[in-house]
Amino acid sequence: MTRPANWLSRKHDGLPLAILTAWDALSGALVAEAGADAVLVGDSLAMVVLGHATTLPVTLEEMLHHCRAVGRGVAAVMADPSTQPLLICDLPFLSYQCSSGEALAAAGQVLKTTPATAVKLEGAEPETLEVVDRLVRSGIPVMGHLGLTPQSVHQLGYRRQANDPITQERVCRQAQALQEAGCFALVLEHVPAVLAQRLQHELRIPLIGIGAGDHCDGQVRVTADLLGLTTRQPPFSPPLLNLRSQGLEALKQWVAEQHEHGPTSSASPATPHC
Ligand code: KIV
């Protein structure tokens, strides 16, 4: 398994990281077999899999449930834990914002009851930095997340963030603060590429981009977006193929064939019941 501690040397050696999300055993097996360095059970599963309009409603219990399923899928294709990708679980909205004690309890549940060995959380407000510090001092690896932070959608929207020099300075200060608090890596979502390029140089920890340009130490993608499975494709994450429309065509054809040749069709002879 790629341990978070090894990620610093990956950055130092200029070896880019590729991270994919997963939400169940099927997707976990797929991204592990694809060779992802880490599998993120992102709270985007609230939208991608559970059909919510935002990531806010997903609960810690639901994240734990999906994380265990992903772990089973990874283990099914990679029995040797030393070869498995790092499994990271998002801490959902309000599981870590209320107090660092509650955050520790939530992250502890992730590590105690799922195969995940790291958590991710969003933002860098003073309370969040306290949480990161508490988790890290308790032995829990933490990945940060800045830029477009979907748990703040009602303040920020799903728009590109940090478009002006003042907010870019703020993101740089926040990124440094997360690094000092002990984050082992930082996700930077939907920001101008120049900001990512600057942070990639300034930070010791790997900068993992999504919609942040190419000058990052690694990239993360929502697997459903890459496969073209979603009906809500983010503009900064184009699909590699259109699995939804291909799958839909195949399924429509199967349904049509059943309607044409099935036992209840008036076109086919009546089949006696067995
Ligand atoms: O929840 C998620 O899938 C994420 C990625 C977009 C980084 O946080």
Residues whose N, C-alpha, C, O or C-beta is under 5 A from the ligand:
A	BS01	KIV	T21 G42 D43 S44 V187 V220 V222
